[in-house]
Amino acid sequence: MKSFGFKLLFRKNGKEVNRMAVTTPRNYGNAVERNRTKRIIREVYRNIKVHFLCNGYDFLFIVYKKNLEYKDTFLELFSICRKAGIVNDSE
């Protein structure tokens, strides 16, 4: 699934847990920018996974957008996961 500034690749992994990775393009910025972005994405994923995501998937988040803020990132990643059909709506 693709959204403004993000791309989500996912597939079933045959396990009862989710696995996640974050990557950025080579020309994204310096190490400080890349690491800050990855920390924000990991924190958003951690909060989304606890309450909303289905289990048994591998996720790869590719980030193109710079200067991320937590609130905007949360809304964007949640909408991508919902479009992909991996959000558990029963809660």
Secondary structure by P-SEA (a helix, b strand, c coil): cccccbbbbbbbcccccccbbbbbccccccaaaaaaaaaaaaaaaaaaaaccccccbbbbbbbccccccaaaaaaaaaaaaaaaccccccc
